[in-house]
């Protein structure tokens, strides 16, 4: 059943979305977005740079930006590589506007070193 206040951007599998945007009546809303590595041969820092560029595009397409991030979940194949991910993250996130963020180690598909899921606020509408 379609919901007019929810839009979904399909992911690589039929039962998963890459981006979900909720725009309730009256304005505002929330975007959830997932980014995975396009270049499976790149290292952690390069994959993170690429993921963050994808996320920035998703946010822009929804009418928001990284200054409105609320939460980020970072999944890594190896947490000993976290300093490389942090270097890319620090370059990307505006100072003083960082979201709540966690980073966890988990088994990943071959070549995937980092995966990031973000939640961001959409600008509010006029009442």
KOLPAKOL-289983 format. One line per field, with one value per residue (C-alpha): residue number from 1; x, y, z. Coordinates in nm, 4 decimals. Layout:
BEGIN
i: c(NUM ...)
X: c(X ...)
Y: c(Y ...)
Z: c(Z ...)
This chain:
BEGIN
i: c(1 2 3 4 5 6 7 8 9 10 11 12 13 14 15 16 17 18 19 20 21 22 23 24 25 26 27 28 29 30 31 32 33 34 35 36 37 38 39 40 41 42 43 44 45 46 47 48 49 50 51 52 53 54 55 56 57 58 59 60 61 62 63 64 65 66 67 68 69 70 71 72 73 74 75 76 77 78 79 80 81 82 83 84 85 86 87 88 89 90 91 92 93 94 95 96 97 98 99 100 101 102 103 104 105 106 107 108 109 110 111 112 113 114 115 116 117 118 119 120 121 122 123 124 125 126 127)
X: c(0.0000 0.1582 0.1834 0.1777 0.3960 0.6727 0.8997 1.1477 1.4538 1.5082 1.8284 1.9975 1.7332 1.3571 1.2701 1.5171 1.5436 1.8601 1.6769 1.3441 1.1987 0.9031 0.7296 0.4357 0.1545 0.2586 0.6223 0.9459 1.0182 1.3042 1.5374 1.7118 1.9889 2.2314 2.5605 2.7844 3.1125 3.1060 3.4790 3.5441 3.9210 3.9578 4.0841 3.8779 3.9406 3.8628 3.5507 3.4367 3.4932 3.2835 3.0053 2.9863 2.9655 2.6753 2.5035 2.5481 2.3771 2.0857 2.0455 2.0552 1.7969 1.5639 1.6090 1.8382 2.2095 2.4709 2.4295 2.0888 2.2221 2.0760 2.2344 2.4947 2.5660 2.8999 2.9613 3.3193 3.4855 3.7785 3.7619 4.1408 4.0840 3.8613 4.1232 4.1089 3.7284 3.7462 3.9820 3.7291 3.4401 3.6173 3.6788 3.3131 3.1066 3.0756 3.2449 2.9924 2.7169 2.8053 2.5266 2.5144 2.7423 2.8381 3.0885 3.0763 3.2673 3.0679 3.1246 3.0905 3.0633 3.3991 3.5494 3.3084 3.5109 3.2614 2.8836 2.7060 2.3409 2.2309 1.9169 1.8646 1.5936 1.4208 1.3552 1.0244 0.7329 0.5307 0.2446)
Y: c(0.0000 0.3324 0.6116 0.9624 1.1017 0.8408 0.8063 0.5257 0.4990 0.1313 -0.0375 -0.3360 -0.5756 -0.5640 -0.5600 -0.2855 0.0865 0.2932 0.6119 0.6688 1.0179 1.0946 1.4281 1.4634 1.7071 2.0562 2.0248 1.9048 1.5371 1.2931 1.1218 0.7908 0.7011 0.4121 0.4211 0.1288 0.1186 0.1507 0.0771 -0.2462 -0.2140 0.1211 0.1529 0.2618 0.6358 0.6396 0.4260 0.6600 0.9666 0.7978 0.6996 1.0510 1.1981 0.9621 1.0576 1.4264 1.3692 1.1879 1.4686 1.7350 1.5477 1.5445 1.9182 1.9045 1.8943 1.7459 2.0286 1.8723 1.5228 1.3750 1.0300 0.8226 0.4531 0.3368 -0.0322 -0.1414 -0.4677 -0.3849 -0.1258 -0.0967 0.1058 0.3553 0.6357 0.6320 0.6520 0.9286 1.1313 1.1312 1.1971 1.4942 1.6561 1.6103 1.6990 2.0723 2.1670 2.1884 2.0196 1.6544 1.4043 1.1331 0.8680 0.5116 0.2822 -0.0945 -0.3839 -0.6451 -0.9053 -0.7372 -0.8640 -0.9004 -0.5601 -0.3624 -0.1996 0.0658 0.1154 0.4233 0.4856 0.8403 1.0089 1.3789 1.6371 1.7997 2.1736 2.2590 2.4014 2.7073 2.6512)
Z: c(0.0000 -0.1015 0.1522 0.0018 0.2810 0.2312 -0.0719 -0.1177 -0.3413 -0.4182 -0.3111 -0.4726 -0.3378 -0.3959 -0.0258 0.0806 0.0197 -0.0172 0.0886 0.2660 0.3043 0.5317 0.4700 0.7105 0.6383 0.7437 0.6394 0.7834 0.8052 0.8120 0.5670 0.6272 0.3832 0.3392 0.1488 0.0595 -0.1288 -0.5063 -0.5379 -0.3509 -0.4136 -0.2334 0.1226 0.4222 0.3873 0.0138 0.0628 0.3407 0.1192 -0.1507 0.0910 0.2303 -0.1208 -0.1948 0.1298 0.0521 -0.2833 -0.1175 0.1355 -0.1353 -0.3450 -0.0421 0.0164 0.3180 0.3927 0.6244 0.8767 0.9588 1.0354 1.3531 1.3670 1.1864 1.2212 1.0825 1.0201 0.9605 0.8661 1.0971 1.3758 1.3769 1.0552 1.2393 1.2316 0.8488 0.8559 1.1177 0.8958 0.6103 0.8505 1.0113 0.6710 0.5758 0.8853 0.9619 1.2902 1.5702 1.3666 1.4078 1.4664 1.7269 1.5750 1.6538 1.4857 1.5175 1.3692 1.1822 0.9116 0.5703 0.2116 0.0342 -0.0502 0.1669 0.4419 0.5549 0.5397 0.6744 0.7579 0.8412 0.9673 0.8960 0.9517 0.6581 0.6751 0.8412 0.6503 0.7302 0.9694)
